Structure formats: C-alpha cells, structure tokens
Amino acid sequence: MAQYHILVDPAAIESPPVVRRIGFHDLEDALVRGFDDFMAMPSHALFLCVIYPVVGVVLGAMTFGAGQISLLYPLAAGFALLGPLAAIGLYDLSRQRERGQRVDFSRAFEIVHHPSFGAIAVLGLLLTVIFFLWLGTAQWIYVANFGRAPITSFSDFAHQILTTPKGWRVIILGNAAGFLFALVVLTISVVSFPLLLDRDVGAVEAVMTSYRAVRANPIVMAAWGLIVAIALLIGSLPFLVGLAVVLPVLGHATWHLYRKVVEPDLRPRQQDDPRPPAPKKRRRYAAQFPASLIAGDKNT
C-alpha cells in the first residue's frame, strides 16, 4: 500500500488539483517574483546551484578525455531535462519565504522527511531515465551518420559537424529529437515537483496535473518553455557558470508559476485539524468499585 500511495493518493483522485488558465502577464510576474526571491536569498540559491555548472564542466572534461566529444552538446543541452529536479530545494525556499517563515537553508535538505518524498524520488528517477534516453538517441543519430570512427580532435569534429551535409543532418535531427524530449519533460514536470512539495498527491496525479496545466495553457506554456531554453542557453555560454544565477531565478519563478496555475488547497491539513482534542479519560482502579459506578460521568 505504501508503494501505491507513492504513485496514487486516493484523496487526490477524489478531489484532484484545479488548474487555472493564465496569461503572458502571469509569466512576467512569475519571473519578477523569482528574481526577487533570488535577490532576497542569493547565498542560498547560489550554494544550491553551484554544483549544477560544476558537474557540467566535469562531465564535459570527461567527455573530452574519453574521446566522446560528440556527446558534449547533448550533455550540456540535456541538463535542462534534469532542471526541475535540481531546483527542488529552490521551490522549498520560495515556499518558506511565501509563508513568512524565517528562511532556513538547512531545511532545503529536509525534503527526505517530506510526506511526498517517495513520489518526488519516483518522478526524479523518471527524468533521469529520460535524460539517458536522450543521450542514447543523440549518440545513435551521430553514429548513424558518421559511424564509430574515433574523433581525433575537437577542430576535426567541429569541421565535420558544421561544414558537411552529414553534420547539418546531425544538427537538424538532433535538435528535433531534443525538442521532443524537452516537450515531454515540460509536459510532465512544469508544476509536478512544486505540487508534490506543496501537497501529498502521488506521482501520477502530479504528472497528470502538469499535463492538464499544459493542455489548458498550451501557448503560454510553450512560451515558458522557450524562456527556459533561452535562459539556460545564455547561462551555459560562459562555460555553464551563468547557470548559477539563471537556474535559481528559474527555480524560484517556477514556484510562483505553480501558484498561478494550480488553485490552492483550502482543505484543512491533518496537522491543522480545527477539532478540539478528545477529553482525556481518568483511569479507574479496581479499589474504586462500586463507587465509580455511582459517580458516573463525573469520573470520566
């Protein structure tokens, strides 16, 4: 049953999250609020996201060292597929600030104790699988056109890709495939991770809510995906270092976008149950019999 709850929460099936229609002004406002969060919590966001560009540089160096230069661009572009998972701590920071709580950086790592952690892990695993499928697809497109001959140098690789018909075919097919992978990730994760952080709904309902959000706002969500792609491209140009600023702003903005797209759950939470606690019964002892029977309710 625990595994079932991770995937599907019965309460979410009976009362699924309600999705709103939004406009372009909502995207602008989400970005403004995201930047405001980043300015209010720059040290937290920078520390959370500095690993992101560092890992990219390390993987790039490994790619050169292993002679798999053809995977350099797919690796850099593929990080966008893992972005929703990488920004999970940023969503929590924005949530803390939204509630007026004292922003505590250490709490960003308490996600492992969250009721929806299992569902978050499942969805994160799904994005990881998609990431590796993208790498496999990109490598297959390259091998199908150039074969498995080793690449002698980066200049030789750039010459083949940029100046030959095979190279342009790889560029066109690779970017078309990358667009499809990015579209899938956008559809299943645009609001799913913030939703799981905000409510215990299960991984399936989180994905379905994200799908409904894209279906209800196709043009606006396409614009959001384009904004994310352009921002990540700009942040990646100076050796991925710019992602240490771009990713936190986008992460915080995603939380505010979620707030605009999904209506809040107004039902009282279990820990906020307004009902008064049940009266505590007094313990009765055998020595009090039969006096306890005469006392009646006064002894309860």
C-alpha positions as CSV (number, residue, x, y, z in Angstrom):
1,M,0.0,0.0,0.0
2,A,2.9,2.4,0.7
3,Q,4.1,1.9,-2.9
4,Y,0.6,2.6,-4.2
5,H,0.3,5.8,-2.1
6,I,3.6,7.0,-3.7
7,L,2.1,6.7,-7.1
8,V,-1.5,7.5,-6.5
9,D,-3.1,9.2,-3.5
10,P,-6.8,8.2,-3.1
11,A,-7.6,11.7,-1.8
12,A,-6.2,13.3,-4.9
13,I,-8.3,11.0,-7.1
14,E,-11.5,12.1,-5.4
15,S,-10.5,15.8,-5.4
16,P,-7.7,16.5,-8.0
17,P,-5.9,19.8,-8.0
18,V,-7.8,22.5,-10.0
19,V,-5.9,24.1,-12.9
20,R,-6.4,27.7,-13.9
21,R,-5.9,29.5,-17.3
22,I,-3.1,32.0,-17.2
23,G,-1.7,34.7,-19.5
24,F,1.6,36.1,-20.5
25,H,1.5,38.7,-17.8
26,D,1.5,35.8,-15.3
27,L,4.8,34.6,-16.8
28,E,6.2,38.0,-16.4
29,D,5.0,38.3,-12.8
30,A,6.4,34.8,-12.0
31,L,9.8,35.8,-13.4
32,V,9.8,39.1,-11.4
33,R,8.9,37.2,-8.2
34,G,11.5,34.6,-8.9
35,F,14.2,37.3,-9.4
36,D,13.0,39.0,-6.2
37,D,13.4,35.7,-4.3
38,F,16.9,35.2,-5.7
39,M,17.9,38.7,-4.6
40,A,16.5,38.1,-1.1
41,M,18.2,34.7,-0.8
42,P,21.3,34.9,-3.1
43,S,23.7,32.9,-0.9
44,H,21.2,30.0,-0.5
45,A,20.4,29.8,-4.2
46,L,24.0,30.1,-5.3
47,F,25.1,27.4,-3.0
48,L,22.4,25.1,-4.1
49,C,23.1,25.6,-7.8
50,V,26.8,25.9,-8.0
51,I,27.0,22.1,-8.2
52,Y,25.0,22.3,-11.4
53,P,27.6,24.1,-13.6
54,V,30.5,22.4,-11.8
55,V,29.1,19.0,-12.7
56,G,28.6,20.1,-16.3
57,V,32.2,21.2,-16.6
58,V,33.4,17.9,-15.1
59,L,31.3,15.8,-17.4
60,G,32.5,17.9,-20.3
61,A,36.1,17.3,-19.3
62,M,35.3,13.5,-19.0
63,T,33.8,13.6,-22.5
64,F,36.9,15.1,-24.0
65,G,39.1,12.7,-22.1
66,A,37.0,9.7,-23.2
67,G,37.1,10.8,-26.8
68,Q,33.3,11.1,-26.9
69,I,33.3,14.7,-28.0
70,S,30.0,14.0,-29.9
71,L,28.2,13.8,-26.5
72,L,29.4,17.2,-25.3
73,Y,26.4,19.2,-26.7
74,P,23.8,16.5,-25.8
75,L,25.2,16.5,-22.2
76,A,25.0,20.3,-21.9
77,A,21.6,20.5,-23.5
78,G,20.3,17.5,-21.5
79,F,20.8,19.2,-18.2
80,A,17.6,21.1,-18.9
81,L,15.8,17.8,-18.6
82,L,17.0,17.5,-15.0
83,G,16.4,21.1,-14.1
84,P,13.0,20.6,-12.5
85,L,14.6,18.0,-10.1
86,A,17.7,20.0,-9.5
87,A,15.6,23.0,-8.4
88,I,13.6,21.2,-5.8
89,G,15.4,23.0,-2.9
90,L,14.7,26.3,-4.5
91,Y,10.9,25.6,-4.6
92,D,11.1,25.0,-0.8
93,L,13.0,28.2,-0.2
94,S,10.3,30.2,-2.1
95,R,7.6,28.4,-0.2
96,Q,9.2,29.3,3.2
97,R,9.5,33.0,2.1
98,E,5.9,33.0,0.8
99,R,4.7,31.8,4.2
100,G,6.6,34.5,6.0
101,Q,8.8,32.0,7.7
102,R,12.4,32.6,8.6
103,V,14.3,31.2,5.5
104,D,16.5,28.4,6.7
105,F,18.9,27.0,4.2
106,S,19.3,23.7,6.1
107,R,15.6,23.0,5.7
108,A,16.0,22.7,1.9
109,F,17.7,19.3,2.6
110,E,14.8,18.1,4.8
111,I,13.0,17.1,1.7
112,V,13.9,13.5,2.6
113,H,11.4,13.7,5.5
114,H,8.6,15.2,3.4
115,P,5.4,13.0,3.0
116,S,5.8,13.1,-0.8
117,F,9.5,12.3,-0.9
118,G,8.8,8.9,-2.3
119,A,6.8,10.4,-5.2
120,I,9.4,13.0,-5.7
121,A,12.1,10.3,-6.0
122,V,10.0,8.3,-8.5
123,L,9.5,11.4,-10.6
124,G,13.1,12.3,-10.4
125,L,14.0,8.7,-11.5
126,L,11.7,9.2,-14.5
127,L,13.5,12.4,-15.5
128,T,16.9,10.6,-15.1
129,V,15.7,7.8,-17.4
130,I,14.5,10.4,-20.0
131,F,17.9,12.1,-19.7
132,F,19.8,8.9,-20.5
133,L,17.4,8.1,-23.3
134,W,18.1,11.5,-24.8
135,L,21.9,10.8,-24.6
136,G,21.4,7.4,-26.3
137,T,19.2,9.0,-29.0
138,A,21.8,11.7,-29.7
139,Q,24.6,9.2,-29.9
140,W,22.6,7.0,-32.2
141,I,21.9,9.9,-34.6
142,Y,25.6,10.7,-34.7
143,V,26.8,7.1,-35.2
144,A,24.1,6.6,-37.9
145,N,25.7,9.5,-39.9
146,F,29.4,9.3,-39.1
147,G,29.9,5.8,-37.9
148,R,32.0,4.8,-34.9
149,A,35.3,6.1,-36.1
150,P,37.2,7.9,-33.2
151,I,37.3,11.7,-33.2
152,T,40.9,12.8,-33.4
153,S,40.4,16.4,-32.3
154,F,37.8,19.0,-31.5
155,S,38.6,21.0,-34.5
156,D,38.1,18.0,-36.7
157,F,34.8,17.3,-35.0
158,A,33.6,20.9,-35.5
159,H,34.7,20.8,-39.2
160,Q,32.6,17.7,-39.8
161,I,29.6,18.9,-38.0
162,L,29.5,22.5,-39.4
163,T,30.7,22.1,-42.9
164,T,29.4,18.8,-44.2
165,P,25.9,17.6,-45.2
166,K,26.1,14.8,-42.7
167,G,26.9,17.3,-40.0
168,W,24.0,19.5,-40.8
169,R,21.8,16.4,-40.8
170,V,23.0,15.5,-37.3
171,I,22.3,19.1,-36.1
172,I,18.8,19.1,-37.6
173,L,17.8,15.6,-36.4
174,G,19.5,16.1,-33.0
175,N,17.7,19.3,-32.2
176,A,14.4,17.9,-33.4
177,A,14.8,15.0,-31.1
178,G,15.9,17.2,-28.3
179,F,12.8,19.4,-28.8
180,L,10.6,16.3,-28.4
181,F,12.4,15.2,-25.2
182,A,12.1,18.8,-23.8
183,L,8.4,18.9,-24.7
184,V,7.8,15.6,-22.8
185,V,9.7,16.9,-19.7
186,L,7.9,20.2,-19.8
187,T,4.5,18.5,-20.0
188,I,5.1,16.1,-17.1
189,S,7.1,18.4,-14.8
190,V,6.2,22.1,-15.3
191,V,4.2,22.1,-12.0
192,S,4.6,18.5,-10.7
193,F,7.6,19.0,-8.4
194,P,6.2,22.1,-6.7
195,L,2.8,20.3,-6.4
196,L,4.4,17.3,-4.7
197,L,6.3,19.7,-2.4
198,D,3.1,21.5,-1.5
199,R,0.7,18.6,-1.3
200,D,0.8,14.8,-0.8
201,V,-0.9,13.8,-4.1
202,G,1.2,11.0,-5.5
203,A,3.4,10.9,-8.5
204,V,0.7,10.0,-11.1
205,E,-1.6,12.8,-10.1
206,A,1.3,15.3,-10.1
207,V,2.2,14.3,-13.6
208,M,-1.5,14.5,-14.7
209,T,-1.9,17.9,-13.1
210,S,1.1,19.1,-15.0
211,Y,-0.3,17.7,-18.2
212,R,-3.6,19.4,-17.6
213,A,-1.8,22.7,-16.9
214,V,-0.1,22.4,-20.3
215,R,-3.3,21.4,-22.1
216,A,-5.2,24.3,-20.6
217,N,-2.5,26.8,-21.4
218,P,-0.6,25.5,-24.5
219,I,0.6,28.8,-25.9
220,V,1.6,30.3,-22.5
221,M,3.4,27.1,-21.5
222,A,5.2,26.9,-24.9
223,A,6.4,30.5,-24.2
224,W,7.5,29.4,-20.7
225,G,9.5,26.5,-22.3
226,L,11.1,28.9,-24.8
227,I,12.0,31.3,-22.0
228,V,13.6,28.5,-20.0
229,A,15.5,27.2,-23.1
230,I,16.9,30.7,-24.0
231,A,17.8,31.5,-20.4
232,L,19.6,28.2,-20.0
233,L,21.4,28.7,-23.3
234,I,22.6,32.2,-22.2
235,G,23.6,30.8,-18.8
236,S,25.6,28.0,-20.5
237,L,27.6,30.2,-22.8
238,P,30.3,31.2,-20.3
239,F,31.3,27.6,-19.5
240,L,28.0,27.0,-17.7
241,V,28.9,29.3,-14.9
242,G,26.0,31.6,-15.7
243,L,23.7,28.7,-14.7
244,A,24.5,29.5,-11.0
245,V,22.3,32.6,-11.5
246,V,19.9,31.5,-14.2
247,L,18.8,28.3,-12.6
248,P,17.9,29.7,-9.2
249,V,15.9,32.5,-10.8
250,L,14.0,30.0,-13.0
251,G,13.6,27.7,-10.0
252,H,12.0,30.4,-7.8
253,A,9.9,31.6,-10.8
254,T,8.6,28.0,-11.3
255,W,7.3,28.0,-7.8
256,H,5.4,31.2,-8.4
257,L,4.2,29.9,-11.8
258,Y,2.8,26.9,-10.0
259,R,0.9,29.1,-7.6
260,K,-0.7,30.9,-10.6
261,V,-1.6,27.7,-12.5
262,V,-2.9,25.5,-9.6
263,E,-5.5,26.7,-7.2
264,P,-4.5,26.4,-3.6
265,D,-5.9,23.5,-1.5
266,L,-8.2,25.2,1.1
267,R,-9.0,22.0,2.9
268,P,-7.5,21.9,6.5
269,R,-4.4,19.8,6.7
270,Q,-4.2,16.9,9.1
271,Q,-1.8,18.7,11.4
272,D,-4.1,21.8,11.3
273,D,-7.3,19.9,12.2
274,P,-9.5,22.5,13.9
275,R,-11.4,20.0,16.0
276,P,-10.6,20.1,19.7
277,P,-8.8,17.1,21.1
278,A,-10.9,14.4,22.7
279,P,-11.2,14.7,26.5
280,K,-8.8,12.5,28.4
281,K,-10.4,9.8,30.5
282,R,-9.4,9.3,34.1
283,R,-8.0,5.9,34.9
284,R,-10.2,3.8,37.1
285,Y,-8.9,1.3,39.6
286,A,-10.5,-1.9,40.9
287,A,-10.4,-0.5,44.5
288,Q,-12.8,2.3,43.5
289,F,-15.6,-0.2,42.6
290,P,-18.5,0.2,43.1
291,A,-18.1,3.9,43.9
292,S,-17.0,4.6,40.3
293,L,-20.4,3.3,39.1
294,I,-22.2,5.8,41.3
295,A,-20.0,8.7,40.3
296,G,-21.0,8.1,36.7
297,D,-19.7,10.7,34.2
298,K,-18.1,12.8,36.8
299,N,-15.3,10.3,36.9
300,T,-14.7,10.4,33.1
